[in-house]
Amino acid sequence: MRTLVISDLHIGAGRGRTTLDDPAVVEKLADAIAPVDRLVLLGDIIELRERPLSDALAAASRVLPELVRGMAPGREVIMLMGNHDHQLQVHAEALSQVEWMLSQFGASVRFEYPGLWLRGDVYAHHGHYLDRHTTTPAFERIAAGAMARFIRLPLAQMSEWRDYERLQSPIYAWMFAISQNGDGEVDSAEGGGSSRLLKRMRHAKPLEKFALETGVRALVAGVSRFGRLGPMTGDVSDAQLRRASLEAYGDVLSVLGLRPAYALFGHTHRAGPLRGDDAGEWTRGAGVQLINTGCWVNEHFTTEHAGENPYRPGFAVELDLDGPPRLVNLLER
């Protein structure tokens, strides 16, 4: 049985971010999906933070049926939710519409949350729980730290997925509510403060870059000390962003008591491990091999791997009944 795992399509995202606005990209992904026995959509499939729910579903209705059109009847589609489409779980009518979009050509559709064992040794999860652990000072990391203080749930007392939901679900609900008012997302991948600052720092002249980095370090030190939100770093280099997310997801697996041979996740949009990566960074705990499924949006803020942007769109993971999962880029085949 052949499984294809893709994440972070962000269908409906604005500003030309999602590659699936291009019919040629939709066709290429559909061609890759057609022969598989099982398609796993690993979260952040529909962008629910930038526009009203009805608009997001309209965008999805133009893409999702096309992606599964070539699958033989009876093949399986499994969809998990991430932080950007988390609210599908509390809007039953919207979830029913998504099920219809994915099943109208005969596929068997089911929804799972928060994670899923794809094989006895392979666990898959969107990866958004890592925002509680990462040292990167992004909006959701700061919000999760503040929520943990508010409800008095320190990391040492966390032991199951419901603990993450207690912290993060209110944040997702708030950000979703803002989009329903037509005000857009607080911290979107293109226009939000965290990503906008990263892009500016990547392309700044030396003096401006020094000033920005100094300011970030001072701000993070202040927030960490006086806000008591847990450890964070002002280092937002490519290498540190990668290491922080891998260490954080390793912490998630430890809290949840999971020890798969392979752990698949998305969320950070940084595919890996790729050629040139340190294999040791991608191994956690008792030999758990982490594999990030990448994204299908246009990300340009990194300078890492010049010529081979690890955030470039088109990545997916292929999985057979045995053997290691394979990270591939479907747009480069």
C-alpha positions as a Python dict, from the first residue, in 0.01 Angstrom:
ca = {
    (1, 'M'): (0, 0, 0),
    (2, 'R'): (136, 341, -98),
    (3, 'T'): (65, 645, 123),
    (4, 'L'): (130, 1007, 32),
    (5, 'V'): (153, 1264, 312),
    (6, 'I'): (126, 1636, 237),
    (7, 'S'): (76, 1933, 466),
    (8, 'D'): (49, 2311, 472),
    (9, 'L'): (-136, 2366, 146),
    (10, 'H'): (-298, 2680, 295),
    (11, 'I'): (-569, 2681, 31),
    (12, 'G'): (-733, 3022, 26),
    (13, 'A'): (-430, 3214, 152),
    (14, 'G'): (-394, 3558, -1),
    (15, 'R'): (-114, 3765, -150),
    (16, 'G'): (-11, 3491, -393),
    (17, 'R'): (125, 3276, -112),
    (18, 'T'): (-23, 2939, -203),
    (19, 'T'): (111, 2769, -513),
    (20, 'L'): (-226, 2598, -558),
    (21, 'D'): (-362, 2920, -709),
    (22, 'D'): (-183, 2794, -1021),
    (23, 'P'): (-388, 2530, -1212),
    (24, 'A'): (-66, 2373, -1338),
    (25, 'V'): (49, 2309, -980),
    (26, 'V'): (-291, 2163, -890),
    (27, 'E'): (-268, 1930, -1188),
    (28, 'K'): (84, 1817, -1098),
    (29, 'L'): (-14, 1743, -738),
    (30, 'A'): (-330, 1563, -855),
    (31, 'D'): (-118, 1344, -1084),
    (32, 'A'): (99, 1247, -785),
    (33, 'I'): (-208, 1170, -572),
    (34, 'A'): (-394, 964, -835),
    (35, 'P'): (-205, 632, -797),
    (36, 'V'): (-178, 624, -417),
    (37, 'D'): (-387, 403, -193),
    (38, 'R'): (-401, 650, 95),
    (39, 'L'): (-372, 1027, 100),
    (40, 'V'): (-294, 1195, 433),
    (41, 'L'): (-357, 1570, 457),
    (42, 'L'): (-147, 1665, 757),
    (43, 'G'): (-299, 1994, 867),
    (44, 'D'): (-316, 2358, 757),
    (45, 'I'): (-486, 2240, 441),
    (46, 'I'): (-737, 2527, 434),
    (47, 'E'): (-642, 2879, 542),
    (48, 'L'): (-904, 2991, 795),
    (49, 'R'): (-720, 3291, 938),
    (50, 'E'): (-725, 3539, 654),
    (51, 'R'): (-1085, 3558, 540),
    (52, 'P'): (-1437, 3457, 647),
    (53, 'L'): (-1507, 3085, 665),
    (54, 'S'): (-1742, 3090, 365),
    (55, 'D'): (-1470, 3242, 145),
    (56, 'A'): (-1213, 2988, 261),
    (57, 'L'): (-1449, 2699, 186),
    (58, 'A'): (-1524, 2844, -157),
    (59, 'A'): (-1151, 2845, -233),
    (60, 'A'): (-1119, 2487, -107),
    (61, 'S'): (-1410, 2375, -326),
    (62, 'R'): (-1213, 2481, -633),
    (63, 'V'): (-902, 2283, -534),
    (64, 'L'): (-974, 1980, -315),
    (65, 'P'): (-1203, 1795, -561),
    (66, 'E'): (-944, 1843, -836),
    (67, 'L'): (-672, 1695, -617),
    (68, 'V'): (-863, 1369, -556),
    (69, 'R'): (-1032, 1340, -895),
    (70, 'G'): (-792, 1070, -1014),
    (71, 'M'): (-805, 848, -706),
    (72, 'A'): (-981, 517, -761),
    (73, 'P'): (-1313, 476, -575),
    (74, 'G'): (-1266, 332, -229),
    (75, 'R'): (-916, 472, -180),
    (76, 'E'): (-866, 648, 153),
    (77, 'V'): (-827, 1016, 236),
    (78, 'I'): (-740, 1108, 595),
    (79, 'M'): (-736, 1472, 700),
    (80, 'L'): (-587, 1607, 1021),
    (81, 'M'): (-621, 1966, 1135),
    (82, 'G'): (-340, 2205, 1220),
    (83, 'N'): (-341, 2546, 1381),
    (84, 'H'): (-467, 2730, 1071),
    (85, 'D'): (-767, 2500, 1009),
    (86, 'H'): (-817, 2394, 1371),
    (87, 'Q'): (-1163, 2552, 1383),
    (88, 'L'): (-1306, 2299, 1136),
    (89, 'Q'): (-1346, 2076, 1441),
    (90, 'V'): (-1602, 2306, 1598),
    (91, 'H'): (-1793, 2392, 1280),
    (92, 'A'): (-1969, 2070, 1188),
    (93, 'E'): (-2131, 2208, 873),
    (94, 'A'): (-1797, 2329, 739),
    (95, 'L'): (-1639, 1990, 815),
    (96, 'S'): (-1922, 1819, 627),
    (97, 'Q'): (-1857, 2040, 327),
    (98, 'V'): (-1488, 1947, 329),
    (99, 'E'): (-1581, 1579, 353),
    (100, 'W'): (-1805, 1618, 48),
    (101, 'M'): (-1529, 1792, -148),
    (102, 'L'): (-1290, 1505, -82),
    (103, 'S'): (-1538, 1220, -133),
    (104, 'Q'): (-1738, 1320, -440),
    (105, 'F'): (-1526, 1095, -666),
    (106, 'G'): (-1562, 791, -442),
    (107, 'A'): (-1280, 823, -191),
    (108, 'S'): (-1339, 710, 167),
    (109, 'V'): (-1283, 1014, 390),
    (110, 'R'): (-1220, 1039, 762),
    (111, 'F'): (-1084, 1302, 1000),
    (112, 'E'): (-833, 1242, 1276),
    (113, 'Y'): (-695, 1459, 1556),
    (114, 'P'): (-447, 1534, 1695),
    (115, 'G'): (-224, 1267, 1541),
    (116, 'L'): (-229, 934, 1361),
    (117, 'W'): (-21, 617, 1346),
    (118, 'L'): (31, 547, 976),
    (119, 'R'): (221, 231, 1048),
    (120, 'G'): (335, 58, 1364),
    (121, 'D'): (655, 261, 1353),
    (122, 'V'): (537, 585, 1187),
    (123, 'Y'): (347, 860, 1368),
    (124, 'A'): (210, 1172, 1194),
    (125, 'H'): (97, 1501, 1347),
    (126, 'H'): (73, 1854, 1214),
    (127, 'G'): (335, 1973, 1460),
    (128, 'H'): (165, 2281, 1605),
    (129, 'Y'): (214, 2163, 1963),
    (130, 'L'): (583, 2250, 1929),
    (131, 'D'): (486, 2618, 1969),
    (132, 'R'): (462, 2557, 2343),
    (133, 'H'): (827, 2445, 2357),
    (134, 'T'): (1020, 2636, 2095),
    (135, 'T'): (1262, 2911, 2192),
    (136, 'T'): (1176, 3112, 1880),
    (137, 'P'): (991, 3430, 1990),
    (138, 'A'): (702, 3400, 1743),
    (139, 'F'): (352, 3519, 1826),
    (140, 'E'): (205, 3176, 1904),
    (141, 'R'): (502, 3087, 2125),
    (142, 'I'): (452, 3401, 2334),
    (143, 'A'): (75, 3352, 2342),
    (144, 'A'): (112, 2989, 2455),
    (145, 'G'): (351, 3095, 2731),
    (146, 'A'): (109, 3361, 2849),
    (147, 'M'): (-184, 3118, 2843),
    (148, 'A'): (17, 2866, 3043),
    (149, 'R'): (67, 3126, 3315),
    (150, 'F'): (-298, 3228, 3305),
    (151, 'I'): (-435, 2876, 3352),
    (152, 'R'): (-140, 2767, 3568),
    (153, 'L'): (-22, 2479, 3352),
    (154, 'P'): (359, 2464, 3354),
    (155, 'L'): (544, 2234, 3118),
    (156, 'A'): (634, 2000, 3402),
    (157, 'Q'): (264, 1922, 3455),
    (158, 'M'): (182, 1848, 3090),
    (159, 'S'): (132, 1483, 3002),
    (160, 'E'): (-126, 1446, 2724),
    (161, 'W'): (-259, 1609, 2410),
    (162, 'R'): (-551, 1768, 2597),
    (163, 'D'): (-301, 1979, 2789),
    (164, 'Y'): (-180, 2130, 2464),
    (165, 'E'): (-539, 2192, 2360),
    (166, 'R'): (-616, 2372, 2685),
    (167, 'L'): (-332, 2612, 2607),
    (168, 'Q'): (-360, 2657, 2235),
    (169, 'S'): (-725, 2610, 2138),
    (170, 'P'): (-831, 2949, 2283),
    (171, 'I'): (-554, 3118, 2083),
    (172, 'Y'): (-670, 2954, 1760),
    (173, 'A'): (-1032, 3043, 1830),
    (174, 'W'): (-942, 3408, 1887),
    (175, 'M'): (-737, 3432, 1566),
    (176, 'F'): (-1017, 3264, 1371),
    (177, 'A'): (-1272, 3509, 1514),
    (178, 'I'): (-1064, 3803, 1397),
    (179, 'S'): (-1065, 3669, 1041),
    (180, 'Q'): (-1444, 3639, 1050),
    (181, 'N'): (-1464, 4012, 1113),
    (182, 'G'): (-1266, 4076, 797),
    (183, 'D'): (-964, 4205, 986),
    (184, 'G'): (-720, 3938, 869),
    (185, 'E'): (-482, 3730, 1077),
    (186, 'V'): (-284, 3871, 1367),
    (187, 'D'): (40, 3711, 1249),
    (188, 'S'): (-4, 3568, 899),
    (189, 'A'): (280, 3398, 717),
    (190, 'E'): (315, 3692, 480),
    (191, 'G'): (193, 4002, 658),
    (192, 'G'): (236, 3926, 1028),
    (193, 'G'): (496, 4077, 1254),
    (194, 'S'): (718, 3770, 1306),
    (195, 'S'): (761, 3678, 941),
    (196, 'R'): (781, 4037, 824),
    (197, 'L'): (1063, 4103, 1070),
    (198, 'L'): (1250, 3789, 963),
    (199, 'K'): (1233, 3889, 598),
    (200, 'R'): (1352, 4239, 674),
    (201, 'M'): (1647, 4108, 874),
    (202, 'R'): (1745, 3869, 595),
    (203, 'H'): (1770, 4148, 340),
    (204, 'A'): (1886, 4439, 555),
    (205, 'K'): (2217, 4616, 509),
    (206, 'P'): (2480, 4536, 774),
    (207, 'L'): (2414, 4837, 1000),
    (208, 'E'): (2035, 4795, 989),
    (209, 'K'): (2068, 4421, 1043),
    (210, 'F'): (2286, 4478, 1349),
    (211, 'A'): (2033, 4724, 1491),
    (212, 'L'): (1740, 4489, 1430),
    (213, 'E'): (1918, 4189, 1583),
    (214, 'T'): (2019, 4392, 1887),
    (215, 'G'): (1663, 4513, 1932),
    (216, 'V'): (1519, 4161, 1902),
    (217, 'R'): (1763, 4022, 2158),
    (218, 'A'): (1682, 4300, 2404),
    (219, 'L'): (1306, 4257, 2357),
    (220, 'V'): (1322, 3880, 2400),
    (221, 'A'): (1537, 3915, 2712),
    (222, 'G'): (1283, 4154, 2861),
    (223, 'V'): (983, 3937, 2778),
    (224, 'S'): (1154, 3624, 2911),
    (225, 'R'): (1262, 3790, 3233),
    (226, 'F'): (963, 4000, 3326),
    (227, 'G'): (687, 3807, 3149),
    (228, 'R'): (813, 3475, 3283),
    (229, 'L'): (699, 3298, 2968),
    (230, 'G'): (976, 3040, 2958),
    (231, 'P'): (1310, 3038, 2777),
    (232, 'M'): (1333, 3219, 2444),
    (233, 'T'): (1625, 3336, 2235),
    (234, 'G'): (1686, 3645, 2028),
    (235, 'D'): (1881, 3437, 1778),
    (236, 'V'): (1655, 3410, 1472),
    (237, 'S'): (1917, 3278, 1232),
    (238, 'D'): (1823, 3006, 985),
    (239, 'A'): (2020, 2747, 1180),
    (240, 'Q'): (1861, 2840, 1511),
    (241, 'L'): (1507, 2837, 1366),
    (242, 'R'): (1570, 2485, 1238),
    (243, 'R'): (1727, 2357, 1558),
    (244, 'A'): (1463, 2516, 1780),
    (245, 'S'): (1172, 2354, 1595),
    (246, 'L'): (1337, 2011, 1594),
    (247, 'E'): (1419, 2026, 1964),
    (248, 'A'): (1066, 2149, 2037),
    (249, 'Y'): (897, 1870, 1846),
    (250, 'G'): (1119, 1620, 2021),
    (251, 'D'): (986, 1766, 2347),
    (252, 'V'): (628, 1718, 2224),
    (253, 'L'): (692, 1350, 2160),
    (254, 'S'): (845, 1318, 2506),
    (255, 'V'): (546, 1484, 2678),
    (256, 'L'): (304, 1260, 2487),
    (257, 'G'): (511, 949, 2561),
    (258, 'L'): (550, 862, 2192),
    (259, 'R'): (854, 674, 2062),
    (260, 'P'): (799, 594, 1694),
    (261, 'A'): (1086, 507, 1467),
    (262, 'Y'): (970, 792, 1239),
    (263, 'A'): (773, 1104, 1331),
    (264, 'L'): (623, 1307, 1044),
    (265, 'F'): (520, 1668, 1100),
    (266, 'G'): (475, 1994, 912),
    (267, 'H'): (383, 2334, 1058),
    (268, 'T'): (724, 2505, 1031),
    (269, 'H'): (724, 2491, 646),
    (270, 'R'): (1089, 2384, 660),
    (271, 'A'): (1123, 2048, 484),
    (272, 'G'): (1384, 1803, 599),
    (273, 'P'): (1610, 1640, 645),
    (274, 'L'): (1757, 1759, 316),
    (275, 'R'): (2095, 1711, 156),
    (276, 'G'): (2350, 1893, 364),
    (277, 'D'): (2149, 1877, 687),
    (278, 'D'): (2306, 1736, 1001),
    (279, 'A'): (2134, 1401, 1049),
    (280, 'G'): (2194, 1423, 1423),
    (281, 'E'): (1971, 1729, 1450),
    (282, 'W'): (1685, 1532, 1299),
    (283, 'T'): (1713, 1244, 1548),
    (284, 'R'): (1544, 1283, 1887),
    (285, 'G'): (1518, 1085, 2208),
    (286, 'A'): (1571, 712, 2166),
    (287, 'G'): (1652, 733, 1795),
    (288, 'V'): (1328, 888, 1667),
    (289, 'Q'): (1382, 1009, 1311),
    (290, 'L'): (1201, 1338, 1245),
    (291, 'I'): (1078, 1416, 895),
    (292, 'N'): (918, 1750, 810),
    (293, 'T'): (674, 1736, 519),
    (294, 'G'): (742, 2095, 407),
    (295, 'C'): (481, 2323, 255),
    (296, 'W'): (303, 2440, -61),
    (297, 'V'): (331, 2813, -10),
    (298, 'N'): (586, 3064, -133),
    (299, 'E'): (837, 3135, 143),
    (300, 'H'): (1134, 3358, 61),
    (301, 'F'): (1271, 3483, 394),
    (302, 'T'): (1555, 3232, 435),
    (303, 'T'): (1913, 3247, 308),
    (304, 'E'): (1984, 2887, 409),
    (305, 'H'): (2088, 2640, 136),
    (306, 'A'): (2138, 2904, -134),
    (307, 'G'): (1980, 2776, -454),
    (308, 'E'): (1793, 2504, -265),
    (309, 'N'): (1558, 2689, -34),
    (310, 'P'): (1441, 2433, 227),
    (311, 'Y'): (1114, 2628, 251),
    (312, 'R'): (1041, 2595, -121),
    (313, 'P'): (701, 2447, -208),
    (314, 'G'): (622, 2101, -335),
    (315, 'F'): (744, 1863, -65),
    (316, 'A'): (562, 1549, 45),
    (317, 'V'): (643, 1217, 210),
    (318, 'E'): (590, 879, 44),
    (319, 'L'): (537, 573, 260),
    (320, 'D'): (513, 202, 177),
    (321, 'L'): (418, -94, 395),
    (322, 'D'): (779, -117, 510),
    (323, 'G'): (1102, 72, 473),
    (324, 'P'): (1181, 431, 566),
    (325, 'P'): (952, 717, 461),
    (326, 'R'): (1084, 917, 165),
    (327, 'L'): (1085, 1298, 151),
    (328, 'V'): (1034, 1409, -209),
    (329, 'N'): (958, 1731, -394),
    (330, 'L'): (669, 1662, -632),
    (331, 'L'): (713, 1987, -824),
    (332, 'E'): (1071, 1897, -915),
    (333, 'R'): (1002, 1555, -1061),
}
